[in-house]
Amino acid sequence: MPQLADKTFEKIYSGTIKATETPRARVAYFVGCGTNFMFPDTGISTVKVLIHNNIEVIIPDGQVCCGIPCIAEGDVKSAAEMVRKNVQIFSELDVDAVITDCTSCGMMMKEKFPKLLEDDDPLQAKAIAMAQKVWEVTDYLNHIGLTAEASEMDESFTYHVPCHRGWSPTVKDAPRLLLAPINGLELREMENPEKCCGGAGTFFLDHRDLSESIRTHKIQEINETQTNLVVTQCPICRFYIASGLDKKKEVIHPITLLARAYGM
């Protein structure tokens, strides 16, 4: 199992975080369980990069899990309750976009939230409207553009594309495009960057041997790139890939790599 962070993200940031200058956009940040409990560094990087690019960030209190673990276990009722809670909170915010750093959370909000509510549910229209505003953070930044210039980096990395990427036609290439302008930063592509790592939510817990077999191929391809840095948007992919790699190698979110280029 992944190690839990000593301090959750929700104890580090909450409420409204102002941009460094006059904001050109306002976003609500849906903080998934992976970022909150396992990888708060991703959330810290997300907030810092957004405000550094003059984007105001709102982190509303009361948000809960997106519901995807419940869906995976067949507990549709609990997932629907989570959807209702989140829609009630985020639909009341006056924001340009709802961003998340997790591709699985993004898929849930974009595609599944409306489907988990009845057609005549009073929240259905709000769920649909909210879904239209949902972006993965690197995809959003690539769409709106960066205002802050990154420093040169003498670094190489490879990119693992998460399986939960089909809800947006541009999310799979967003990290590549966002990081490409950084001088000195080299992307070394794997032979099959979109191949599953074997983690697949809780699949690795229920099917350990098969998951580890799948991961073996991913680890081999990473090693063949001869880089010590892997980026991916999915926290489960991050954990599961890292647990199979040499300790000298690091797996982070692409927004964290951008934050490092900003000297954060």
Backbone torsions as a table, in degrees:
resi	resn	phi	psi	omega
1	MET	NA	148.6	176.8
2	PRO	-63.7	147.9	174.4
3	GLN	-75.7	139.5	176.3
4	LEU	-83.6	146.4	-179.4
5	ALA	-69.7	149.7	177.1
6	ASP	-63.6	-31.5	-178.8
7	LYS	-136.1	120.5	-177.6
8	THR	-69.9	158.4	-179.5
9	PHE	-61.8	-37.3	-176.4
10	GLU	-64.5	-16.0	175.8
11	LYS	-90.7	-3.9	-179.3
12	ILE	-103.4	-45.8	-179.4
13	TYR	-131.1	142.1	171.7
14	SER	-162.7	165.9	178.8
15	GLY	74.4	-146.5	-177.8
16	THR	-103.2	127.9	177.1
17	ILE	-111.0	115.1	-175.4
18	LYS	-71.9	149.6	175.0
19	ALA	-73.2	162.3	-178.4
20	THR	-69.1	-26.4	176.7
21	GLU	-131.7	-168.7	177.6
22	THR	-58.1	122.1	-174.7
23	PRO	-67.3	137.7	175.1
24	ARG	-95.9	-8.2	177.4
25	ALA	-161.0	158.3	175.9
26	ARG	-126.3	130.3	179.9
27	VAL	-127.5	150.5	170.3
28	ALA	-99.4	135.8	-175.5
29	TYR	-104.9	113.0	172.2
30	PHE	-86.8	113.5	-176.6
31	VAL	-96.0	108.4	-179.0
32	GLY	-70.2	167.7	-178.8
33	CYS	-62.8	-35.9	-179.3
34	GLY	-61.1	-46.0	178.4
35	THR	-69.5	-43.7	-176.0
36	ASN	-63.9	-46.5	-170.8
37	PHE	-99.2	-29.7	-175.0
38	MET	-108.5	-44.8	-171.8
39	PHE	-128.7	64.9	178.2
40	PRO	-61.2	-19.5	176.7
41	ASP	-59.4	-33.1	176.9
42	THR	-64.8	-43.8	179.3
43	GLY	-65.0	-40.5	178.2
44	ILE	-61.6	-45.6	178.5
45	SER	-62.5	-41.3	-179.8
46	THR	-59.6	-49.0	-179.5
47	VAL	-63.0	-47.9	-176.6
48	LYS	-63.6	-41.6	179.8
49	VAL	-67.0	-41.2	-179.2
50	LEU	-64.1	-48.8	-177.8
51	ILE	-69.6	-29.1	177.2
52	HIS	-66.7	-24.1	177.6
53	ASN	-103.5	26.8	173.2
54	ASN	61.3	41.2	176.6
55	ILE	-119.9	119.7	178.9
56	GLU	-74.8	139.8	-175.1
57	VAL	-118.7	128.4	175.7
58	ILE	-113.1	123.9	177.4
59	ILE	-114.3	94.6	-173.0
60	PRO	-72.1	143.2	174.9
61	ASP	-71.3	151.2	172.6
62	GLY	92.6	-9.1	179.6
63	GLN	-64.2	146.9	-176.6
64	VAL	-126.3	179.6	177.8
65	CYS	-50.5	146.6	179.2
66	CYS	-67.7	-21.7	176.8
67	GLY	105.1	-4.7	-175.0
68	ILE	-64.4	-33.7	175.7
69	PRO	-63.5	-36.2	177.8
70	CYS	-66.2	-41.6	177.6
71	ILE	-59.6	-42.9	-178.3
72	ALA	-62.0	-29.9	-179.6
73	GLU	-97.9	5.6	176.4
74	GLY	84.0	8.7	-178.5
75	ASP	-91.9	76.5	-175.5
76	VAL	-68.6	-34.0	-178.4
77	LYS	-61.5	-48.2	179.7
78	SER	-64.7	-39.3	178.6
79	ALA	-61.2	-41.7	179.8
80	ALA	-64.2	-36.4	177.3
81	GLU	-64.3	-39.3	177.6
82	MET	-66.5	-40.3	178.0
83	VAL	-60.2	-46.6	-179.5
84	ARG	-59.4	-44.1	-179.6
85	LYS	-61.6	-48.0	-177.7
86	ASN	-68.4	-40.3	178.9
87	VAL	-63.8	-41.4	178.4
88	GLN	-59.2	-38.8	-178.1
89	ILE	-76.1	-52.6	-171.4
90	PHE	-76.6	-27.6	-178.4
91	SER	-71.0	-17.2	-179.6
92	GLU	-87.4	-5.8	-175.8
93	LEU	-89.6	137.9	176.9
94	ASP	-90.1	88.0	-176.4
95	VAL	-134.2	159.5	178.5
96	ASP	-81.5	-27.3	-177.4
97	ALA	-155.9	156.3	169.6
98	VAL	-110.6	116.0	-176.0
99	ILE	-110.4	152.8	173.9
100	THR	-142.1	152.8	177.9
101	ASP	-92.8	-6.5	-174.2
102	CYS	-107.5	125.2	-179.7
103	THR	-67.3	-28.7	178.1
104	SER	-71.5	-43.6	175.4
105	CYS	-61.2	-42.0	178.9
106	GLY	-60.8	-42.8	177.8
107	MET	-60.7	-43.8	179.5
108	MET	-60.7	-49.4	-176.4
109	MET	-67.9	-37.3	-175.9
110	LYS	-77.1	-40.9	-171.3
111	GLU	-111.2	-35.2	-169.8
112	LYS	-96.3	-29.0	-177.2
113	PHE	-53.7	-52.4	-179.9
114	PRO	-63.1	-32.4	-177.6
115	LYS	-73.1	-20.9	-178.9
116	LEU	-88.1	-3.0	175.8
117	LEU	-110.7	145.8	177.3
118	GLU	-65.8	153.9	-177.8
119	ASP	-60.0	-33.4	-178.6
120	ASP	-93.8	9.3	178.5
121	ASP	-68.1	134.3	179.8
122	PRO	-58.4	-22.9	-179.3
123	LEU	-88.8	-5.2	-175.3
124	GLN	-59.3	-47.0	-179.1
125	ALA	-63.5	-37.4	179.0
126	LYS	-68.9	-37.0	178.1
127	ALA	-64.4	-39.9	179.0
128	ILE	-67.3	-43.3	179.1
129	ALA	-64.0	-39.9	178.7
130	MET	-65.1	-41.7	-179.1
131	ALA	-58.7	-33.9	-179.2
132	GLN	-69.5	-16.3	-179.3
133	LYS	-98.2	-3.1	-170.9
134	VAL	-78.7	132.1	176.8
135	TRP	-138.0	146.0	163.4
136	GLU	-76.7	144.0	-166.1
137	VAL	-62.2	-41.3	179.6
138	THR	-69.2	-32.7	176.9
139	ASP	-66.6	-41.3	178.8
140	TYR	-64.7	-46.3	-179.8
141	LEU	-64.9	-37.1	177.6
142	ASN	-66.8	-32.1	179.8
143	HIS	-74.0	-45.0	-174.8
144	ILE	-86.3	-22.4	178.9
145	GLY	90.2	151.0	178.9
146	LEU	-93.2	142.9	174.7
147	THR	-103.5	-23.2	-178.9
148	ALA	-95.6	137.6	-179.1
149	GLU	-91.4	134.1	-179.4
150	ALA	-85.6	155.1	177.5
151	SER	-80.8	163.2	177.7
152	GLU	-69.8	143.1	179.4
153	MET	-128.9	136.8	173.2
154	ASP	-98.9	81.3	-170.0
155	GLU	-152.4	151.5	172.6
156	SER	-125.6	156.1	178.6
157	PHE	-154.0	163.4	171.2
158	THR	-126.0	158.8	-170.5
159	TYR	-123.1	120.0	172.6
160	HIS	-94.1	119.5	-179.5
161	VAL	-85.0	120.5	-179.1
162	PRO	-65.9	152.7	178.4
163	CYS	-65.3	-36.6	179.0
164	HIS	-81.4	78.0	-177.8
165	ARG	-131.4	-12.5	-171.2
166	GLY	-71.6	-11.4	-178.8
167	TRP	-73.3	-13.8	176.6
168	SER	-133.9	130.8	-179.3
169	PRO	-71.6	-12.0	-174.5
170	THR	-115.6	-7.4	-173.0
171	VAL	-67.9	-32.1	-175.5
172	LYS	-69.1	-28.4	-179.6
173	ASP	-99.4	-5.9	-175.1
174	ALA	-57.7	-46.9	179.3
175	PRO	-61.1	-38.9	179.3
176	ARG	-60.4	-48.6	-176.5
177	LEU	-69.8	-36.5	-178.0
178	LEU	-68.7	-37.4	-176.0
179	LEU	-90.1	-15.7	-175.1
180	ALA	-57.6	-36.9	-177.3
181	PRO	-72.7	-8.5	-176.9
182	ILE	-74.1	115.3	-178.4
183	ASN	-63.5	134.4	177.1
184	GLY	85.8	-6.6	179.4
185	LEU	-94.6	119.4	-173.7
186	GLU	-110.4	126.0	174.1
187	LEU	-90.6	122.3	176.2
188	ARG	-110.8	103.0	-174.1
189	GLU	-71.1	140.2	168.7
190	MET	-72.7	163.7	176.9
191	GLU	-64.8	-38.2	-179.7
192	ASN	-132.8	74.7	-175.3
193	PRO	-65.0	-19.1	-177.8
194	GLU	-97.4	4.3	178.5
195	LYS	-74.1	138.6	-178.9
196	CYS	-57.0	144.4	179.0
197	CYS	-86.5	-13.5	-179.6
198	GLY	103.1	-13.6	-178.5
199	GLY	-68.3	-62.4	171.8
200	ALA	51.9	58.1	179.2
201	GLY	69.5	-114.8	177.0
202	THR	-101.8	7.9	-177.9
203	PHE	-58.4	-37.8	-177.3
204	PHE	-65.8	-22.3	177.5
205	LEU	-78.7	-38.1	-176.3
206	ASP	-85.5	-24.5	-175.1
207	HIS	-134.8	65.0	-170.8
208	ARG	-59.2	-49.5	-176.1
209	ASP	-61.5	-46.1	-179.6
210	LEU	-64.9	-42.7	179.8
211	SER	-60.8	-44.5	-179.4
212	GLU	-67.0	-33.2	176.4
213	SER	-65.2	-42.3	177.7
214	ILE	-64.4	-42.6	-179.0
215	ARG	-63.2	-33.6	-179.5
216	THR	-54.0	-41.3	-180.0
217	HIS	-67.9	-39.8	179.1
218	LYS	-64.8	-43.9	-179.9
219	ILE	-62.3	-40.8	179.7
220	GLN	-61.3	-43.9	-179.5
221	GLU	-66.8	-37.7	176.8
222	ILE	-62.5	-46.4	-179.4
223	ASN	-62.0	-33.5	-179.4
224	GLU	-68.1	-21.4	177.8
225	THR	-76.0	-15.8	179.0
226	GLN	57.2	41.8	172.3
227	THR	-123.7	153.9	-179.2
228	ASN	-101.2	8.2	-175.7
229	LEU	-129.9	128.0	177.6
230	VAL	-120.6	137.0	173.7
231	VAL	-117.3	144.7	174.9
232	THR	-160.5	151.8	-178.6
233	GLN	-86.6	-17.7	-173.2
234	CYS	-90.1	124.4	-178.9
235	PRO	-66.0	-33.2	177.2
236	ILE	-69.8	-41.8	174.7
237	CYS	-58.8	-43.4	-179.5
238	ARG	-58.8	-49.8	-180.0
239	PHE	-62.5	-47.3	-170.8
240	TYR	-72.1	-38.1	176.5
241	ILE	-65.9	-45.5	-178.3
242	ALA	-61.0	-35.1	-178.3
243	SER	-70.3	-12.6	177.7
244	GLY	-107.2	-3.7	-177.3
245	LEU	-95.1	160.6	169.8
246	ASP	-58.9	143.2	-176.2
247	LYS	-62.8	-17.9	178.6
248	LYS	-74.2	-17.5	-179.1
249	LYS	-92.8	151.5	-174.9
250	GLU	-127.5	141.6	176.6
251	VAL	-120.2	124.0	-178.2
252	ILE	-138.5	169.5	173.7
253	HIS	-77.1	145.7	179.2
254	PRO	-60.2	-28.1	178.4
255	ILE	-67.2	-28.4	177.1
256	THR	-71.0	-36.7	176.4
257	LEU	-64.7	-39.9	176.5
258	LEU	-64.7	-40.4	178.1
259	ALA	-60.2	-39.6	178.0
260	ARG	-64.8	-35.9	177.0
261	ALA	-65.9	-24.5	175.2
262	TYR	-86.1	-0.7	-179.9
263	GLY	79.7	22.1	-178.4
264	MET	-91.6	NA	NA
